[in-house]
Amino acid sequence: MNIADAKANLVSKGFLDVDTDSHVDLFREIEQLKQQKNAIILAHYYQEPDIQDIADYIGDSLGLAKQAAQTDASIILFAGVHFMAETAKILNPTKKVLLPDLKAGCSLADSAPTELFQQFKAQHPDHLVISYINCTAEIKALSDIICTSGNAGKIIDSVPENTPILFVPDKNLGAYLNKKTGRNMLLWNGACQVHEIFSVEKITRLKIRHPEAKVLAHPECEESVLALADFIGSTTQLLKYSHSDSAHAYIVATETGILYQMQKENPNKIFIPAPPNNNCACNDCPYMKLNTLEKVYNALLYELPEIHMDENLRLAARQPLDRMMEISKAAGLIG
């Protein structure tokens, strides 16, 4: 069904067709649609502030996967990027999963083409495959266990030391985990475009101008940036640290969307986005920012765009996700 057909169908059923070019209270309209359709909005920390405010749950990849697995909503609208909506569909085959903009992809997921990774995996048949959740459903289906930046250490520690590991797709996260866990995982040569362009020189200048500020960094950053960090962690871990730590100012090396929640939780603290090595003052993910409040409204109204998945692919991708959830629960990372 296309947008025009969906629009006609909804109007015929008595749903209000709101012209989003007019002065409409999108927050109110979205709340009404959620109630009417038993829908839930899951949003990543990197979404724009308006979307974070309208979401039923805001989190990182691990928290979002948990919420997607537990929800009893009929419709899941995923305000994030494509692999996240895919994950929700893998965990909820009977539910309708919506993504506000199908072009909201992921440079990291794109860095691991299925065919090339299949060939690479075939060259290392003795290796257990741990895949970072920022990958396509096809890569998940080729994996033994999925991990997130928040649980990766526990996932790796659950694997016997004499078992060789192939880690895909993020080489920076993999290198950080090798150093942290003492393993020697074989790393796929992929990376996130957002986390690879932070400028060490500009961050160093910021540290000189703000000597009291601590540097917080996501482990997808390059090693030279991580070397400057006072704390390294997932988006949720960075948020918790900024709340519990006694410092007054922070330079944050990850996508700027997280600063909104940091500032909300800590109104008396200062959060400075770490600059990239271009002319921009901060570092936004162009894919995450494709989603807008208007697109969220239209997706709920028309129930499009919808994520569809081949059932054999879904079942194959589900197994390593279930294994991640089992290990995370045993480690006390999720309830």
C-alpha angles and dihedrals in degrees: 000000000000128000094264093052092045090050093051091047093052094046090051089054093052100257113148111251103213120200101228090200089068127074099283129159096235092183091058094043092050092050090051092049091050090054094044094049102033089241131161128202117216114190134187120228089248094066122107115274095254091057092047089053094052095044123107090212132017120192152118126279096281095048092044092050090052092050092047090053094049105040121113093197118126092220127038115197108195113204097195135065134314100268090054093054088046089054091052090051092048089055095040111039095165096048127084110246118197131193115195093219122020089202089067095107131151129248090210094053089046090055090071109060110194098233094048092047091049089056092047092049091049089057090059105040093160093059124099110226119230112182126195108235089242091089139093125273088252092058091046088054089056092051136091097207134008122216139185128212087257098055103024095105092054091045092053092045089055090064116085112256093238092057113096114227131210111203121201144223111346115066093184095052089043093052091048091050092048089055093044097046100032091236127133101221118179106243131215112225100244133123145175113254091216096054095040098061102058110128116234089195094053093044089051090052090051090052090053092049092044106033091166093058122101120216117235117192139182114231091239086075120101118269093252090060093044088054088065094050126109089194132019123195151120119291091266091047091049090050093050092046093052089053099046099036120093098224119112100212136038138188105213120208104194137072110317096236091084091063090072093063092040091055093044092053094040109033093166095054130083121235119191120190112232107241125237126230093265135070095283122104094217140021119249127177105238091207096051090048093055088082114086135178090253091053090049089053094048092047091054093043097049097025089231148160091041126189114234126185138185108252095228090052091047093052092048092049092046095063098066090042091054089049090053091051092049093051093044091051092048089050091051093244093125132024 
